[in-house]
Amino acid sequence: MTGVLGLLDLMIAGAPVIIFCVWQLVSVNRAIAKDKVARDSLTAPDAASPEGASPEGASPEGASPEGAGHAVGEHRLDDR
């Protein structure tokens, strides 16, 4: 009887946790897909550059060598 009560307790406590985790996974995947569609529709690829249009405020000449898309010195970690 003790084993059955342990399994019942595990189901009662574990089911909401599993449901919440699955809900979060689906929610995050939907948000990522929505943001990706919005980003792709706003920035069409630039014909002059193979990488596409550079982000607002960043120029290809002043971009960081790491490819972050921001001009050198415009990010707080560039000052380290």
C-alpha positions in Angstrom: 0.0 0.0 0.0 2.9 2.3 0.8 4.3 2.0 -2.8 0.9 2.8 -4.3 0.6 5.9 -2.1 4.1 7.0 -3.2 3.2 6.6 -6.8 0.0 8.6 -6.3 1.9 11.3 -4.5 4.5 11.4 -7.4 1.7 11.7 -9.9 -0.1 14.5 -8.0 3.1 16.5 -7.5 4.8 15.6 -10.8 2.0 16.1 -13.3 1.7 19.9 -12.8 5.5 20.2 -13.1 5.6 18.3 -16.3 2.6 20.2 -17.7 4.2 23.5 -16.8 7.5 22.5 -18.4 5.8 21.5 -21.7 3.7 24.7 -21.7 6.9 26.8 -21.2 8.7 24.9 -24.0 5.8 25.5 -26.5 5.4 29.1 -25.4 9.1 29.9 -25.9 9.2 28.1 -29.2 6.2 30.1 -30.4 7.7 33.4 -29.3 11.0 32.6 -31.0 9.2 31.7 -34.2 7.1 34.9 -34.0 10.2 37.1 -33.5 12.0 35.4 -36.3 9.2 36.1 -38.7 9.0 39.7 -37.5 12.8 40.1 -37.9 12.8 38.6 -41.4 10.0 40.7 -42.6 11.6 44.0 -41.3 15.1 43.5 -42.6 15.2 42.3 -46.2 18.6 41.2 -47.4 20.8 43.9 -48.8 21.8 43.3 -52.4 25.2 44.9 -51.9 26.3 42.7 -49.0 26.2 38.9 -48.8 25.4 38.9 -45.1 22.3 41.0 -45.5 21.4 44.4 -44.1 23.4 45.6 -41.1 21.5 46.4 -37.9 20.4 49.9 -37.3 23.3 52.2 -36.2 26.0 49.7 -37.3 28.1 50.0 -40.4 30.0 47.2 -42.0 33.3 49.2 -41.7 32.8 49.7 -37.9 31.5 46.3 -36.9 33.2 44.3 -34.3 35.4 41.5 -35.7 33.4 39.0 -33.6 30.4 39.8 -35.8 28.1 41.1 -33.1 26.7 43.7 -35.4 27.5 46.7 -33.3 30.2 49.3 -33.9 33.4 48.9 -31.9 33.1 50.8 -28.6 29.3 50.9 -28.6 28.9 47.9 -26.4 29.6 47.9 -22.7 31.8 44.8 -22.9 34.1 46.5 -25.5 35.5 48.7 -22.7 36.9 45.7 -20.7 
